[in-house]
Amino acid sequence: MRLIEFYNYRVVLQYLPEFAWGLWATLWISFVCLVGSLILGTLVTVARRSQKRWISTPVAAYVEAVRSTPLLVQLYIVYYGLSQIPVLNVPVPALACGIFALTIHTAAYMSEIIRGGIEAVDRGQFEGAKAVGMSERQTMIHIIYPQAFAKIIPSLLGQAAVLVKDSSILSFIAVFELLGAGLIILSDRVMPTEAFMTAAFGYLLIYLLMLVASNKIQKKLSGNAWNSR
């Protein structure tokens, strides 16, 4: 069987501009959601560590609710629910809904990763900082958080890869991204192989780029750790 009979690359070449735009859309949407989820996840971690139950309990409930329900369900709740809020009183764009839903979904997982990194830091670091007169806030900012984030870099990058794949869900609310580009071929030419295999190749390309970046970051951190000894 010839390749063109299984995968008509000539047709795919005609749709390269759409795939290029879809790839770019996936990259920038994922980046925005990644930054947002890291910030929100850090705040959630701080809130969960609070001694005040009225702060830690609702935040813990949010994390468990997000982790126990499908992303697609969360996306539809946000997409159809935000427009029903009386304060907004205007239709919320699908792209904004998608970014918001993907951010709050990923933030729940990021918070657990960050919390695990903090708990992995040796308790002696806390005691040493307290012995030299540092406040709890100074200890967390200058000692604990840097060490925690250094420990969880591989896990964070793994969750970032999951985030990129999860961004394909946004096509369900008509947000154009990489999978949406594949759906154009499926709609115009009824070629599912070309549509989904090309989209899959795009996600694989993004993953390989992230893998290279992950290896470089880990080597740099390992080098810094070695030099600091």
Secondary structure, 3 states (H helix, E strand, C coil): CCHHHHCCHHHHHHCHHHHHHHHHHHHHHHHHHHHHHHHHHHHHHHHHCCCCHHHHHHHHHHHHHHHCCCHHHHHHHHHHHHHHCCCCCCCCCHHHHHHHHHHHHHHHHHHHHHHHHHHHCCHHHHHHHHHCCCCHHHHHHHHHHHHHHHHCHHHHHHHHHHHHHHHHHHHHHCCCCHHHHHHHHHHHHCCHHHHHHHHHHHHHHHHHHHHHHHHHHHHHHHHHHHHCC
